[in-house]
Amino acid sequence: LEGKQVTTEGLFYKDPNLPKDQAILFRFQMVCCAADAMPVWILLERADMIEAANETWLQVSGTLKRASINGNEVASIAIETADIKPAPPPSEQYLFF
């Protein structure tokens, strides 16, 4: 899917250890219950264009690509648009597997 246009949504997180133009978009996934909840995330590039507080819900569109964090290859989105949106109802906030 590298190079494809994607749109996704989740919680914004600006980690102070990342470069200024990078941030994280994440959601929690659960298999059974809250006790096994784990974050699923993607790196955002061009994140310096986002004016939002941590844990703000965003809808992000851009190009899917690869990036490197500490020598590890990760998926990333080169942001073209990022819109603040209201938090969805609790039943829609989590990814269930």
N, C-alpha and C positions, 0 to 999 in steps of 0.2 A: 504493500500500500504506500510505500515511500513515494513522495511527490504528489499524492492525491489530496484533493481538498476535503477537509473534515470539519464537522461541527460537533461540539460536545459541551457538556456543562458540568460544573462541580464547584467545589469550594476553593477559593484563591488562597495561596500561602506564599508570602515573600520571605524566604529564608535568608537571614543576614550573611550566611556563609556562601551564598551563590553570587555570581556577578550581578551587577545592577540591572542588566537587561534580561535576567532570567528569574522565573518563579515556578511554582508548582500549582497544578490544578488537580484536586483529588476528590474522591468519594470513598465511603466505607463499603466494603463488601462483607456479607455474612453468609455462612453456610447453614448455621443452626440458630444462633442467638447472639445477643450483644457481646457475650463473653468471647466469641471467636471473631469479632469484627477486626478487619485489617484494612489499612488504607491502600487504595489502588490509585496510582498517580501518573501524570505525564508532565514532562518539562515544558514550560512555556518560554519561547524565545521572543524577543522584542517586548518583554513584559514591562519595560520602563514606560510604555505608553498607557499602562493601566493605573488609574487612580482609584484604588479600592483598599479597604482595610482587610487584614487577614480574616479568613473564614467568611468572606462575602461570596454569595453565589454569583457565578458568571456563566454566560454562554459565550464560547470562544469559537471562532472560525479561522482557518488558516491552512497551511500546507504541512502535511505530515512528513517528518524527516527523522534522521538519526542525529544524536548528539553524544558527547562524551562528558561524564562526570567522574572525576577521580579515576580515569582510565577505564571506566565501565561504559559500554554503549547502551544508550537508553532511547526510547521514543520521545519525540518532541513535536511541538506545533509551532511553526513560525506564524505568529499571530497577524491576522489581517484586520479582524474586528473582535472586540471584547465588550460585551454589554452586561452591566449589572442587572440582575433579575431577582425577583422575590424568591425566598426559599420555597421549594415545593413542599407539599404536605409530607409529614413524616413517613408515610407509607411509600412515597416515591423518592426519598432521599438516599436510600441504601440500595446497593446492588445485591441481589440474592442469587446464590448458586446452589 
